[in-house]
Amino acid sequence: MADLAITTHQLRKVYGDTPAVASLDLAVPQGEIFGFLGPNGAGKSTCVKMLLGLVFPTGGNGTLLGAPLGDRHVKARIGFLPELFRFHEWFTAREFLNFHGKLYGMSARQRKERISAVLALVNLEHTAGQQLRTFSKGMLQRIGIAQALLHDPELIFLDEPTSALDPIGRRLVRDIIRKLKAEQKTVFLNSHLLSEVEAVCDRVAIIQRGEVVRDGTLDELLAARRLLDIHVESMSAAVLERVKSQWTVATSEGNQFTLALDDPADVPRVVELLVTGGADVHHVALRHESLEDLFVRTVDDTGS
Amino acid sequence: MTGPILIIAHITLQEGVRKKAVLGGVLLAAAFLALYGLGMYFVMRDLRVPEGFVDPDVFRDAVAGQLLASALNVAGMLTALVAIFTSAGAIATEVEQNTLHAIIPKPLMRWQVLVGKCCGLGAMSAAFAIVTTLALLSLTWIFAGFFSWSSWQSALLLGLLGILLTCVTVCASTLLSSLTAGVTVIMLYGLALVGGMVEQLGVLLQIQVMQNIGVISSLVLPSDALWRMAAQRLDVQKFAGLAGGPFEGFSQPSIFMLAWALMYIILAVLLGVRVFGRRDL
């Protein structure tokens, strides 16, 4: 495995008696796009905040780019777009980026060059002199991405980076993430939009109650199980029982149901069973499990 | 190490200008000074020296000195209001609005953010106090010819009052919401003010318990002690030939109270650093 950009070992956060993050163990290789998933309240944002020094862990430890959490020198190599992207709105876009550039320790010349570059990257070069209070939510999110990328960081945390964006803005962010991957940057992507995560991530971890319940590369995770979508009419209860006795019904709704298959070679057997049982088979399609399927299954299995 | 502090101090000042807090302070001070100047002008023009008063100049100085001391009292209160209201949200509002989420992960330490805020806001309050006091002194000199070489120290002491209240309010703002922080420091300021009055009455009536109450209230917050030291530096008694008065007080705080005020500022900043340094955002 490549060098690790992020590691955590039994990272824990407890508020009163309530654990927000029970025990988080993560290993994110450098140069990968990492998707961090979990249902609401799973502790994702708390994890991100602990990694970035906004929240202090109750226990455990971690590293970013090889240095312990909170290392000031490593902070200069990290970019972050917060989930609640609220900025000082009395700044103009250029002043805002100039201020953050100063905090990163960039020289005046570097700031001048990079501010123009990142404004162009997020399609906001025409608003450089506009105050942030006049920006729409989508524009604020894009200027937030610009400040996260201003100093050309090695590791970028994007917390729900498209929550306020329209489809065009989402595509823009997807393209930016792909560009970052091409530049060998590590991106830690916390998002509820699973289709987006599926489109750009190399690796994902799903957490539940602050613990990783499933992780791996997307290819590994999604190739493990095949789903067979079936649409039938006039199927007797007896036939359905025979199907259920041999395969797992992943979802079922009216005359349509989906079977989880361990072996794709079972498809002809399923069809034969249905046809010989007198069912009218209208549609059969074999597919890989989507990230959404995997997410729902994982959360259902580990949730309650 | 000082880089991030200066950056934060600079944007704090810039924010004050952009959000028109500075403009509000300037307008407030201008209105107050205009009123004072007019008052002083008409008092000096229409003043009648009572019969039997040996030296009319001494009487004029006495009146001008009392007016100046009362105006300095108001300047002290305005300084307190400016310092408290501009600082109450220094950390609390940033926490409430999550604006710190984009700043704390940058390569700087939390204490640098807090010290930067104290520097920016403290400079604003101190500038307000010093400029207002110097303007008061100038108006008094122009319209009444009343001047003392030690009175520039009053301006500095009132500036220190602004810094003291700024640092205490910023410290409160690390722990409390903006509103609660502001109200708490105003209550403390009021407590010190009343304690100071009790002490002055204690001196006048020679009641030791009342004097002790004043000393204790000055230890709780040395704002009133600073103001009384500032009033003393006006040298009103010397010019007026009077033994004290309601505004400059009947007794003066010791130099140790100045040392305590400086120590208090350092302690407030250290406490703020400690609380903010451990707070989850």
Interface residues (C-beta under 8 A of the other chain):
Chain A: K49 L52 G53 L54 V55 F56 R72 H73 K75 A76 I78 F80 P82 L84 F85 R86 F87 H88 W90 F99 H100 K102 L103 Y104 G105 G144 Q147 F157
Chain B: G3 P4 I7 I11 E15 R18 K19 Q97 N98 T99 L100 H101 A102 I103 I104 P105 K106 P107 L108 M109 R278 D280 L281
